[in-house]
């Protein structure tokens, strides 16, 4: 006897979907058709339904596979791009961090250099001020000395000229006495005249206004005084020449020192301005890099979270796909097994049942009950009996012998 397919029992136990309900309906239709002994072969209708159901399962499997393949490609591509973005983000963060550290170190060096240059600038300014003050003082001393010597030279020159006249007037001697006295005082300060000569010249000037210039005694003394004044005039001129030369050297030294200090201050100021510009640029770059670093860290964190969520979703979907694929494979295997049995074994029994049903309809006697129908072949139980036996046993196989009434 042909047993009810084991795959049919599997489908009946898993009757949770619309397709499986269709399969059970087809099975019920098969049993009902057997009892009705229809002229149309029910098994063929069931086979058609199962084949349609199998085609539907396969079609839906292909469609779902296409959708999953697209999703799997999305997972692969997005995971790759996000992984690259995370790697690039980390590299960018490392570069920004290194750049910030480098520029911070440079800024600290330039700040230190700027502070030193500010101190140097203050020192140069102090030196310049001191040099200019000393220059002004020594220039004032020179100008005073030069004025005294120039006046003394002029006074002595005038006195000598007045005394060399053949008949100097008393008024002339009176006018030169005061200037000569000042010249003598200067000469005394400068150690250019001895004290006896200083007294002799002063005595001559004091008495010169009361002596007759033609007197031989006056002429004798006047000659000696003129010689003294000539020598003193030479000394004054020599002193002035030396004073001018010394001042020229001192003046050049002061001017060179002032120019050098001013140049150093200008160069130092220019360097300070450049350092200030560099510090401002570095400060701006550091601030910009820190802002970019914060943004890069935020983007990296978002990418990492996104990749984590994407990985979880892709893994969950892959697991679900594997489970659904396994269930679909089992379902297709069950349907294929059912079709194999229905086409190979049940179809023949269905044909025999239909033949007996036709013979019974042709007989004039009343239709016997199910229990009084005698088998036409004792060695080949009817399909209906097979079904009844299998329903009663609840197993996947039935008895191999038939019975009559």
Steps between C-alpha positions, in 0.01 A plus 500: 500500500614856426539702820403867541822695437710581805549846351125547522515444875785750527299762311194431716699549820652829361171642369568858606518685170260573222678262265490219750128559556461468127685168514274368775196614306632310202541190716148535631376539145685179413329304778161646418547421135588141583183456702292655223674280243495777250571433140768776506830391655536698825865420538574690184330809645698460821818456302419818307435691823820374659700581187352851496579531868855381440539749214368777724747407773787494252392832344474666838835350592661651188341838571609492863847386395522797261395737777744342743781513244438874460500541877814286531673714236390810689642353821828411329543831319391715793715302745799543269442872451438560870806297594708708262341816638582389855860421403528833318339676796751349741787596271359854473467521879861384540619758246299779662625404846861491378455833319349659811789372714758622246344845461451532876871430552591754230267757655662451841846547345392817322331631815825447690702666222255789487526550877882503473494749214266725697752496784785568254301786350458658841875461565586653163263790566665560837848493346390734223353745747816495712721547195294791370503664845876460532544629146300811581699560818839464331382707208404777742842478667673514162291791384582694820871425475506580133324829563746595773801415288358678197433809708842483661668467163305791366576712806871424491517564129334839545721587796817416312393705203415797724830484681700472180376835378763776522279717714220297658233717648416472864143413406626200300696366792200550725273305263729201473594478868183318609507253213869429553437449871238236415743338260766492768256346746419229245868447431561468870226239530646312208853534635611679186675791676723521803398707794783762465411565138135516592578767762729694266237517227233603752730773648579631155135523411428679828769765444479519125233763502717752697827449310600688188520246217811678362682455827796260447411318823147430372634377173739265679233349718245492218737295284527230769123500558433460127732202487315345796166566337624359165610182671176482690308550175686212340423280798133595490480419134672168559261422782205586282633282220542211744158565649339498157680181403408322823141611467486385140609152613265502798215628288551229239513237772176625649333523161619152401383356832163670472464383139597144594259492792223646284570242229493218753174630639349522151613147413383370835164672456462348154581157641247560780234595247572182302485293819169658594364417154630143529348458845165632380511267198593201716229588751243511220627174349492325837145619566392388152670162540339449840160576353568256214621245755178527700295461182714208382462324835123554486482367144716202595274423795191523278663276238596245763149497645349476152733213409417321824124533440540403135703193593239390752218553250687322220588207724142476625369515145752240386396269785134553415578433133678178587207387713245591236709334230523184709124500563431565134734217404319266738167616360611444141641161594167404660305620196734319264466183707122531500498548122727199456271275701180641348630456148666164560265304726179675598407579141471126416284427802280794413444351154400163648255663736342691217462182300325319786280798556392495138420128517298544813300786342421274204354219724119521565529403863509757775838644586646291782647651805868562534545188713315259257692595185698193396841552349547401144839368582575365841866556457458874413313706764299797377627855519216592735588217731860616495389848601271372778772278639757785490256739664433254774863419561619867479828379351667543168428134380202257487423128492579305187180278503133584418172355639149435360160477660 
